[in-house]
Amino acid sequence: RGTYVKFQNTRNHLTAYNPGLRFEDLTEAGLSNYATHLREVKILQNSTIIKQIKLLKWFLRWATTKGYCQTRDYINFKPKLKTSEKKIIFLDWPELMTVYNYPFTDKQKNLERVRDVFCFCCFTGLRYSDVARLRPCDVKRTTNKPFISIVTMKTEDRLHIELNKYALQIPVSYTHLRAHEPAANLV
């Protein structure tokens, strides 16, 4: 599904760039103009433009093997775009414990749920999209070691994640937004 959406976005960008675009238009100059269109008209960031070009090149390689595309300018095309290395920002253990133990006032009680879901994501390494879909039946127990068994939404990987003592203290009802599920602790 994710790949389909990415290619749909690429098609939409290409159509906006040139509604009558043909394979023979994708020369080095045509690809360069497309990259400029993405930067100046669509106002995309350089990293996004590079991803769009990679998806287009992926499609063009497929089209070439099927005999649809005759031009091969895309093979060596690399747009001249500046990118910076992404800085990975994370909480260290004392910072995470500060968030985990933060005492909210009575007026801030609604933020407890946000904090709990955030901390649960940190303790399990799950994305929010996967935590939001968790149900009590996803929690399993073997030899007194509770774990979560789920298939991730983004990559469709089957994961078995052992729950540490901190994750176990967070109620399942906080880990998803389904109102019809009962509020029950994991332990």
The 8 nearest C-alpha neighbors of each residue, nearest first, counted from 0:
[[1, 3, 2, 4, 5, 153, 152, 154],
 [0, 2, 4, 3, 5, 153, 154, 6],
 [3, 1, 5, 4, 0, 6, 7, 54],
 [2, 4, 0, 6, 1, 5, 7, 8],
 [3, 5, 7, 1, 2, 6, 8, 0],
 [6, 4, 2, 8, 7, 3, 1, 9],
 [7, 5, 9, 3, 8, 4, 10, 2],
 [6, 8, 4, 10, 5, 9, 3, 11],
 [9, 7, 11, 5, 6, 10, 4, 12],
 [8, 10, 6, 12, 11, 7, 13, 51],
 [9, 11, 13, 7, 8, 12, 14, 6],
 [10, 12, 8, 14, 9, 13, 15, 7],
 [13, 11, 9, 15, 10, 14, 16, 8],
 [12, 14, 16, 10, 15, 11, 17, 9],
 [13, 15, 18, 11, 17, 16, 12, 10],
 [14, 16, 12, 13, 17, 11, 18, 10],
 [15, 17, 13, 14, 12, 36, 33, 18],
 [16, 18, 14, 20, 19, 15, 13, 12],
 [19, 17, 14, 20, 15, 16, 13, 21],
 [20, 18, 17, 21, 14, 16, 13, 24],
 [19, 21, 17, 18, 24, 22, 14, 13],
 [22, 20, 24, 23, 19, 25, 17, 68],
 [23, 21, 24, 25, 68, 20, 70, 69],
 [22, 24, 25, 21, 70, 26, 69, 68],
 [25, 23, 22, 21, 26, 29, 20, 30],
 [26, 24, 29, 23, 22, 30, 27, 73],
 [27, 25, 29, 72, 28, 24, 30, 23],
 [26, 28, 30, 72, 29, 31, 76, 25],
 [29, 27, 31, 26, 30, 32, 25, 33],
 [30, 28, 25, 26, 32, 31, 27, 24],
 [31, 29, 33, 27, 32, 28, 25, 26],
 [30, 32, 28, 34, 33, 29, 27, 35],
 [33, 31, 35, 29, 30, 34, 36, 28],
 [32, 34, 30, 36, 35, 31, 29, 37],
 [35, 33, 37, 31, 36, 32, 30, 38],
 [34, 36, 32, 38, 33, 37, 39, 31],
 [37, 35, 33, 40, 39, 34, 38, 32],
 [36, 38, 41, 34, 35, 43, 40, 39],
 [37, 39, 42, 35, 43, 36, 41, 40],
 [38, 40, 42, 36, 35, 37, 41, 43],
 [41, 39, 36, 42, 37, 38, 35, 43],
 [40, 42, 37, 43, 38, 39, 36, 12],
 [43, 41, 38, 39, 40, 37, 44, 36],
 [44, 42, 38, 41, 37, 47, 48, 45],
 [43, 45, 47, 46, 48, 42, 38, 37],
 [44, 46, 48, 47, 80, 49, 82, 43],
 [45, 47, 49, 48, 44, 82, 50, 43],
 [48, 46, 50, 44, 49, 45, 43, 51],
 [47, 49, 45, 51, 50, 46, 52, 44],
 [48, 50, 52, 46, 47, 51, 53, 45],
 [51, 49, 47, 53, 48, 52, 54, 46],
 [50, 52, 48, 54, 49, 53, 47, 55],
 [51, 53, 55, 49, 54, 50, 56, 48],
 [54, 52, 50, 56, 55, 51, 57, 49],
 [55, 53, 57, 51, 56, 52, 50, 58],
 [54, 56, 52, 58, 57, 53, 59, 51],
 [55, 57, 59, 53, 58, 54, 52, 60],
 [58, 56, 54, 60, 55, 59, 53, 61],
 [57, 59, 55, 61, 56, 60, 62, 54],
 [58, 60, 62, 56, 61, 57, 63, 55],
 [61, 59, 63, 57, 58, 62, 56, 64],
 [60, 62, 58, 64, 59, 63, 65, 57],
 [63, 61, 59, 67, 65, 68, 60, 64],
 [62, 64, 68, 66, 60, 65, 61, 67],
 [65, 63, 61, 66, 62, 60, 67, 68],
 [64, 66, 62, 63, 67, 61, 68, 60],
 [65, 67, 63, 64, 68, 62, 69, 61],
 [68, 66, 62, 65, 63, 69, 64, 22],
 [67, 69, 63, 62, 22, 66, 70, 59],
 [70, 68, 71, 63, 67, 66, 23, 22],
 [71, 69, 72, 68, 23, 26, 22, 25],
 [70, 72, 73, 74, 69, 26, 68, 63],
 [73, 71, 26, 27, 74, 70, 75, 76],
 [72, 74, 76, 71, 75, 56, 27, 26],
 [75, 73, 72, 76, 71, 56, 60, 77],
 [76, 74, 73, 72, 77, 71, 27, 78],
 [77, 75, 73, 74, 72, 27, 78, 30],
 [76, 78, 75, 79, 73, 52, 80, 49],
 [79, 77, 80, 76, 31, 34, 49, 30],
 [78, 80, 77, 81, 31, 34, 45, 76],
 [81, 79, 78, 45, 82, 49, 46, 48],
 [80, 82, 45, 79, 83, 46, 78, 44],
 [83, 81, 46, 80, 45, 84, 85, 44],
 [82, 84, 85, 81, 46, 86, 45, 80],
 [83, 85, 86, 82, 87, 46, 81, 45],
 [86, 84, 87, 83, 82, 88, 46, 45],
 [85, 87, 88, 84, 83, 89, 82, 90],
 [88, 86, 85, 89, 84, 90, 83, 91],
 [89, 87, 86, 90, 85, 91, 94, 84],
 [90, 88, 91, 87, 95, 94, 92, 86],
 [89, 91, 94, 95, 92, 88, 93, 121],
 [90, 92, 94, 93, 95, 89, 96, 88],
 [91, 93, 95, 94, 96, 90, 97, 89],
 [94, 92, 96, 95, 91, 97, 90, 98],
 [95, 93, 97, 91, 96, 92, 90, 98],
 [94, 96, 92, 98, 97, 93, 90, 99],
 [95, 97, 99, 93, 98, 94, 100, 92],
 [98, 96, 94, 95, 100, 99, 101, 93],
 [97, 99, 101, 95, 96, 100, 94, 114],
 [100, 98, 96, 97, 101, 95, 118, 114],
 [101, 99, 97, 98, 96, 102, 95, 103],
 [100, 102, 98, 99, 97, 103, 96, 114],
 [103, 101, 100, 104, 111, 99, 98, 107],
 [102, 104, 107, 108, 101, 105, 111, 110],
 [105, 103, 107, 106, 108, 102, 110, 101],
 [104, 106, 108, 107, 103, 109, 102, 110],
 [105, 107, 104, 108, 109, 103, 110, 111],
 [108, 106, 104, 105, 109, 103, 110, 111],
 [109, 107, 110, 105, 111, 106, 103, 104],
 [108, 110, 107, 111, 112, 113, 106, 105],
 [111, 109, 113, 108, 112, 107, 114, 103],
 [112, 110, 114, 108, 113, 109, 115, 103],
 [111, 113, 115, 110, 114, 173, 109, 116],
 [114, 112, 110, 116, 111, 115, 117, 109],
 [113, 115, 111, 117, 112, 116, 118, 110],
 [116, 114, 112, 118, 117, 113, 119, 111],
 [115, 117, 119, 113, 174, 118, 114, 173],
 [118, 116, 114, 120, 115, 119, 113, 121],
 [117, 119, 121, 115, 120, 116, 114, 122],
 [118, 120, 116, 122, 121, 117, 166, 115],
 [121, 119, 125, 117, 118, 123, 124, 122],
 [120, 122, 118, 124, 119, 123, 117, 125],
 [123, 121, 119, 120, 166, 124, 118, 165],
 [122, 124, 120, 125, 121, 119, 160, 162],
 [125, 123, 121, 120, 122, 126, 119, 160],
 [126, 124, 120, 123, 129, 130, 127, 121],
 [127, 125, 128, 129, 120, 130, 124, 151],
 [126, 128, 130, 129, 131, 125, 120, 117],
 [129, 127, 131, 126, 130, 132, 152, 125],
 [130, 128, 132, 127, 126, 131, 151, 152],
 [129, 131, 127, 133, 132, 174, 128, 175],
 [130, 132, 175, 128, 129, 133, 174, 127],
 [133, 131, 129, 130, 175, 134, 128, 176],
 [134, 132, 130, 131, 175, 137, 174, 129],
 [135, 133, 136, 137, 132, 171, 175, 180],
 [134, 136, 137, 138, 171, 133, 185, 183],
 [135, 137, 138, 134, 139, 133, 147, 148],
 [138, 136, 135, 134, 148, 147, 139, 149],
 [139, 137, 147, 136, 135, 146, 148, 145],
 [140, 138, 146, 145, 147, 137, 141, 148],
 [139, 141, 145, 144, 143, 146, 142, 138],
 [140, 142, 143, 144, 145, 139, 146, 161],
 [141, 143, 144, 140, 145, 139, 146, 161],
 [142, 144, 141, 140, 145, 139, 146, 186],
 [145, 143, 141, 142, 140, 146, 161, 162],
 [146, 144, 140, 139, 162, 161, 143, 141],
 [147, 145, 161, 162, 160, 139, 138, 140],
 [146, 148, 138, 160, 159, 137, 139, 149],
 [147, 149, 159, 137, 158, 138, 146, 160],
 [150, 148, 158, 157, 151, 147, 137, 159],
 [149, 151, 157, 156, 155, 158, 152, 148],
 [152, 150, 155, 156, 153, 154, 129, 149],
 [151, 153, 155, 154, 129, 150, 128, 156],
 [154, 152, 151, 155, 1, 156, 128, 129],
 [153, 155, 156, 151, 152, 150, 1, 157],
 [154, 156, 151, 150, 152, 153, 157, 149],
 [157, 155, 150, 151, 154, 158, 152, 149],
 [158, 156, 150, 149, 151, 155, 159, 148],
 [159, 157, 149, 148, 150, 156, 160, 151],
 [158, 160, 148, 147, 146, 161, 149, 157],
 [161, 159, 147, 146, 158, 162, 148, 123],
 [160, 162, 146, 145, 147, 163, 159, 144],
 [161, 163, 146, 166, 145, 167, 160, 164],
 [162, 164, 166, 165, 167, 161, 122, 123],
 [165, 163, 167, 166, 168, 162, 122, 169],
 [166, 164, 167, 168, 163, 122, 169, 162],
 [165, 167, 168, 163, 169, 119, 164, 162],
 [168, 166, 164, 165, 169, 185, 162, 163],
 [167, 169, 165, 166, 170, 164, 184, 185],
 [168, 170, 167, 166, 115, 171, 184, 173],
 [171, 169, 184, 172, 173, 183, 185, 168],
 [170, 172, 174, 173, 184, 183, 185, 135],
 [171, 173, 182, 170, 174, 175, 183, 181],
 [174, 172, 171, 175, 170, 112, 116, 115],
 [175, 173, 171, 116, 172, 130, 131, 133],
 [174, 176, 131, 173, 132, 177, 133, 172],
 [175, 177, 178, 131, 174, 173, 172, 132],
 [178, 176, 179, 175, 180, 172, 132, 131],
 [177, 179, 180, 176, 181, 172, 175, 182],
 [178, 180, 177, 181, 176, 182, 172, 175],
 [181, 179, 178, 177, 182, 172, 134, 135],
 [182, 180, 183, 179, 172, 178, 135, 171],
 [181, 183, 172, 180, 171, 184, 170, 173],
 [184, 182, 171, 181, 170, 172, 185, 135],
 [185, 183, 170, 186, 171, 169, 182, 168],
 [184, 186, 167, 171, 170, 183, 138, 168],
 [185, 184, 167, 145, 168, 183, 170, 169]]
